[in-house]
Amino acid sequence: MTPCSIISTVRHAAGRLSLLTLLSILPLTSHAQPADLPGPVRVVVDGHQFPSDAYALLVQEIGSDTPLLSVNAELPLNPASTIKTLTTLAALDILGPTYTWRTELYALGAISDGTLNGDLLLRGGGDPFLVEEHFRSMLKTLQRRGVQHISGDLLIDASLYDPSVSQEESLDAQSNRAYNVLPHAAITNFQAVTFYFYPAANGRDVRIEADPPLPGLNIDNRLRLQAGACTGFQRGISFNEDRNNQTVIFSGSFPSRCDEYAMTRSVMDAPGYTYELFRQLWTELGGTLAGSYRLSELPAIESPPAGEPLVIWQSPPLGDIVTSINKYSNNMMTRQLLLTLGLHHSAPPATVDKGIAAIHAYLDELQIDRSTLSIANGSGLSRDTRLSARLLADLMLHGWQQPIMPEFIASLPLAGLDGTMRDRLADESATGRIHVKTGSLNGVAGVTGYVLGASGKRYVVAALVNHPGADRGTGQELGDALLRWAGQQ
């Protein structure tokens, strides 16, 4: 039996096992390397001693039914962030590039002489890009609608999403890392704060500035200045958080020759962060809030004051969101996008399973074989996600034929120029001729996208590597070798 057929059989017999577990119990086999590997690709494969089943490669000319190169194309491997191409292409196809998310503000009381006599309710719509600048603009709109002072609380309605989507374990036990931020219907500013560190004038201490300066976030600064060059992991800074007391703790020794160092971390929980950002911006704008915040759903009142939102804030269009996702591989935004697809496919509240069902229905409608596919959250931030190079290539071929093709291709990083490909294949003839999504996890590396060859023909390319150290350069070398070879065709 092939690995694919074994996985299919065992999954039906014992559905509780993860795909990663199944792969771990398959017999380990070692086969001779394919004889038709291009020379530059073979040099990398042999040089790093990749087992024959540790990688998958596929190159196919657009318009051709036959791959130019196909190695292990049907083998299910962890794709890391290359799976974002599936989530984003499905969203562009299903929702359209002009789709937007709505965040609504409701006045739960009468407004008189600039004062809202009651609570303000913020109803989260899953906007993945409600950043500080947009939040400020939304609050300025609220003030133009006649509200300067709020006598009650800020109520946060996050009922659009099932609570389970915000309760998963982080991939690597580093929940404060920005890439591990979980979805939430009322998330703002990626739930992140950037901390800036400077040597203090007294020559002993370290000054810390936070952006944004959330008023309820406490900074426990235990750092000391130490003579030395501006080097070392995190410049010697240790970060910890006490969420019960809304306190971040910095300890360690900071090099004296560091003029400035920046560290971005996810802090607090989503509702607490949104409330503190509201307080900061509302105060900056001259507003006042008498109360605190509570989680609450919109009251079932069909007439004013709660019947219609006072402010409806529209997110940037999906086309722009997809560009932010693919260029910079934003996990949180992708996870929000999967949940949005689930809401389009099924009734609220949104769940991950509904999002996965939407992806399955999409692939089935396109008649793209998904037998190798296993999705965890749509972003690739998972050890259990699997798909094949063939599936990725089929997606790229489909995307090229669709009306949304320009938006999709423009969202992919350009080799040597921007996004996650900014420093790859630079100063070569391939620069600017390759649009590809990258992916990387511990032991995983991948690329997929489009290459304009020297002949003027265009090719779809997919390369996946699952092998210890693949994320530390060896997998990237294989992907780059394949991209260069395709560009020479």
N, C-alpha and C positions, 0 to 999 in steps of 0.2 A: 504494500500500500504506500502511496505517496504521503508526505507530511500533511498535505491538505485533506486527504481522505481520512487519515487517522484522526486529525483534529475534529472533523465533522462527525465521525462516529462516536468519539468519546464525549463530545459536547452534548450529543443527544442522550447518551447514557448517563452522564453525570453533569448536569447543567450548572451545578453549583461551583464547579472548578473554573478558575479564571483561565483565559487563553495563555497567559504567561506561565501558569502552572502546567498546563498541558504541554507547552513547548519544552518545559524543563524535564518532562518525563519521557519525551520521545528519544528513541535510540540515537546516540550520536554517531553520525556517519561522516566519513571523509572520502570525497570523490576527487578524481583528477580535475584540474582546472579546465574549463572549456577551451577547446583548441582555437576558437575563432575570436578570442579576445584581441582587440587592437593592441599593437605594440606598446604605446604609452600607458594604456590601462593595465596591461599585463605586468609592466615594470612595477607599478604600485602594488598590485595584488601579490606578486611574488615577493617584493621587497618587505612587505609587512606580514607575509605568511598568512593571509586571510584564508580560512577554510572555504571550500567551494560553496558551502551553504550559508555563509555569513554575509552575503551581499546579493543584490539584484540590480540588474542594469537593463535599460531599454531605451533605444533611440529609434524614432520612426518619423519619416518624412510626412508632413501634412499633405493629405490627399492620397497617400499610399495605403494599401491594405496590409502591406508586409513590413515588419520592422527591419531596419537596417542592422540593428544589433539587439539581441534578446538573450539575456542570461538570467535564469531563475526568475523569470518575469511573473510567474504565478505563485511564488513563494511568499507566504504571509510573514512580514517583518514589521518591527516597530518603526513607524514613520516619523516619530517626533513631530515637529511643527509643520512638516510638509502636508499633513492632513488638513491644515488650515485652508488649503486650496479647495478641498471638498466643501467645507462649511461655508466659505465665502462665495464660491461659485454657485452653490445651491441657493444662497441668500439672494444673490444678484438675479438669478434665474426666476426664483419664486416671488420675491418681494419687489424686485425692480430697483434700479440704482437711485431713484428719487425717494424711496421709502424713508420715513422719519419716525422717531420715537417721541412721545408726548410726556412731559412732566407737567402736572396741573397743581395750581394753588387755589384753595377754596377758603373763603372768608366765612367762618362759622359764627357769625354775629354781625350786628349792624356796624356800619362805618360812619363815623361822625367826626367832623373837624380833624381829619387825618388820623383818627384812632379807630382801630378795629376792636370793638367791644366784645371780645371773645377769642377763640382760638383760630390760628391759621393752620390749615391742613395741607401738607405736601403729599401729593399722590404720585408715587414712583411709577414710571412707565418702562423701566428697564433701559433707560438711555445709557449706552456704554461710554459716552463722551461728554458727560455733564461735568466739565472741568471748571476750575475756579473762575475763569473769565466768563464762561457761559452762565454760571450760577449767579455771578454778580450782575450780569445783564438781565437775568430773569428777575432779580430782586429790584433792580431799577425800574423794570416794567411794573412791578407791584406798587412801587411808590407813585408812579405816574397814574395808577388807577386809584390813588387816593389814600393809601395806607402808609403811615409813617411810624405809628406806634401800635403795638399789639398788647392788649391788656391780659391775654391768656397765655396759653402754651403753644409751642410748635408741635403739631401732631404729624407723625410720619406714617403714611399708609403704604406698606410694602406687600400687600396681599396679592399682587399680580403674580408673584413667585411663591411656590411652595417653600416653606422654611428649610426643607431638606437640602436645597441647592446651596445654602450658606453654611452647611454643617459638615462638610467633608473633611477628611484628614488631608493635610498637605502632603505633597509628593515626597519631600525630603526632610520633614520635621522642621522646616524653616518657614513658619507661617508668616513671619514679618517681611519676607522678601516680596517685592512688588509683583514678581511673576506668579506668586502663589495666591494672590487675592481672589477670594471666592465671589461668585455672582451675588447680586442683591438688587431688588427692584428699585431701590432708592439710593444707590451708590453714587458718590460724587468724588470727582478729582482722583479717581483710581484708589481712593482711600489711602493716599500716600502723602508723606511729608519728606521734604529734602532738608537734611541737616547740614549746615556749613560750619566748618571748624577753622579757627584762627588762633595763632599764638597770642596770648594776652600781653598787654604792654608791660606787666610786672615781671615777665620772664619766667614765671613759675606755672601759671594757670593756662587754661585753654578756653577761649570764648566760643560759645555755640549759638548759632542763629537758626531758627526754623522757618521754613517756607512751605505752606502758609503757616503763620504764627497762631495756631489754634488756641483760643483763650483757656480752654479747659484741659489742655495737655501740659502736664508737668514734666520738666526736664531735671533729672538728678545727675548733675555733672560731677563725676569723680575723676575726671581726666587730669593728668599732670603733664607738663611740658618736659621733654627730654631732649638733650642735645643730639642732633643727628640729621642725616639726609632724609628727604621726603620719600621714603621707600617702605616696603613691608606690607603684609596683608592688612587691608583696611587701615593702614598707617598706624597700626597698634591699637586701634579702637575696638572695644568690645561693646556690643549692643544687647540690651535686655529690656523687656517690657513687663510692667505690672498693670495689666488691663483693669484689674479691680479698682485700682487707684488712679487710672489714666496717667500713668507715669512711665517715661522712658528713662533708662539708666545707661549712662556712658561711663566706662571705666577703662583703665589702661594708660599707656604713655604715648603721647603725640609728638612726632618729630618737630624740632624747633625750626627746621628749614622748610617746612610746609607753609607756604603763604596762604593757601586755602585748600581745603579738601571737602568734597561733598559726598554724602551718603543718603540714599533714598530708601525709606522703609515704609511698609504698611503699618498703620497704628490704629488702635481702638477697634471697635466694630463699626459696621457700615452706618447704622442709625446714629450712633454716638458721634461719629466723624461728621456726618451730614449736619447734625445739630450744631457742632462746634464751628464748622465752616459757615453755617448760616449766621451764627452769632458774630463771628469775626467780620463778615462782609456787611451784615446789617448795621453793625456799629459804625463801620467805616463810612457807610452811606448816611449816617445820622439818624438811623432808626433805633427804636428801643423795643425790647421784649421783656415783659414783666415776669413771665413764667419760665418753665423749663421745657422739656420735651417728653412726649409719650408716644408709644406705638398705638395706632388706632386706625380702623378702617373708616372710610367715608360714611357718615350717617345716611340712612335710607330716607332722605328728604328730597322730594322731587320739585319743591318750590324754593325760591330764594329764602335765606341767604346761601344755603348749601347746594341748591339744585344745579347751578352752573359754575364752572370754575371762573375765578376772577382773572387768572392768568393761565394761558396755555403756552408752554415753552416747547418749541420744536427743536429736535437735535439737528446736527448737520445731516445731509443726505447719506444714505447707505453707501453710495459710491465713494464718498470721502472716508467713511468709517472703514470700509474694506481696504482702502489704501493704507490707513494707519495700522490696520491689523497685519497685513501682509508685508509691508515694508519693514516694520519693526517687531513683528511676531508677538503682538500683544495677546497674552493668554486670557486675561479677564474679559476683554472686549469680545474675543471669539466665543467664550463661554456664554456671555450674554446673548450673542447672536444665535447660538444653538437654541437657547431657551426661547428666543423670539420665533424661530422657525417652528418650535413645538407649539407655541401659542397660535400660529397661523394654521397648524395642522389639527390641533385639538383645543378643547375649551380650557380656560384658566382654572386653577393656577398652573403656571409653567413648571415642568419637571424636566430633568435630564432625559428620562425615558421617552417623554413626548417629543423632545428634540431629536433623539436618535430615530424614533419612528418616522419623523418627517424626512430625515436623510435617507432612510431605507426606501420610503415611498418615492422619493425623488429619483434615486438610482433605478428603481424598478420601472418607473415611467420611461426613463431613458434607455432601458434594457441594457444597463451596464451591470455585468456580473459582480455581485457583492459577496460572493461566497468566502472571500479571504478577509472580509472587513469585520473588525470588532472595534466599536467606538466607546470611549469612556466619557469624554466631555466635549469633543469637537475641536479642542485646541492642540492635542498631542502631548499635553502635560500628564502623562500616564505611562505606567509600565505595562498596562494591559492592552493598549491600542495596537491593532494590527491591520495591515492592508498589503496589497501587492503593488509592484511596479507597474503591472499591467493595468490595474485599476487607476492609478495616478495618470498614466499615459492616456487612457480612455477619457478621463476627465479633461485633460488638456486638449485632446482632439475635439471633444464636444464644445469646450469653451471657445475654441477658435471659430466655430461655425455659428455662434449665437450673436444676436443683436447687441448684447452687453459685452462683446469681446473687447472693445477698446477700454472699457472701464476695468475689466478683469486683468488684462495684460498690463495696463498702466499701474495696477496695484502691486505688481511683483517687483522685487528689488532688481535694479539694473547692475550687472556685473561691473565692478570697478568704479561705480558712481554713487550709489545711495543705499539706504537701508542696511540690511544684514549682509549685503554683497559689496558694500562700499570698499572694503579693503581686500576683496578677492578678485583675482584675474585683472588687476589694475595694470596699467602700462603695457597692455598687450593688445593684439588686433581684435581680441574678443570683447574689449571694453565697449559697453553700450550696445552690444549686439545680442546680449543674453538677458532674458527676463526670467528669473527663477526664484521660487520660494525655497528657503533653506530650513533645515531642522536639526536640532541637536539636543540630546539628553546624555547622561552618563552611559557610555557604551553604544550610543546611537548617533548616526549622522545621515543626512539625506539632502537631496535637491530634486526639484521637479519644475519644469517650465518650458520655455521656448528658446531656441537658438537659431539665429540667422547664419547659415553656412556661407563659406567663401563662394560657393556656386550660385548664391542668391536664393537657394531653397531654404525653407524653414523646417525645423525639426522639433518634435516634442522629445523631452529627455526626462528620464526618471532614474535616480540612483539611490539605493538604500543600503546602509551598512549597519549591521548589528554585531559588534565585536568589542571586547575590552579595549578601551583607549580610542575607539572610533571618534569620540567627541573631542579628543585632545590632539587632533590634527590628521590622524591616519585616514579617517573616513572622509574628511574634507579633501585630502589629496586625491582620493579615488574619484570623488565627485568632480573636482576641478579637472582631472585628467580626462574624464568622459566629456565634460563640457568643451574643453579645448579640442578634443578629437571631433566632436560633432560640428564645431565651428569651422573645422578645416574641410568639411565635406562640401 
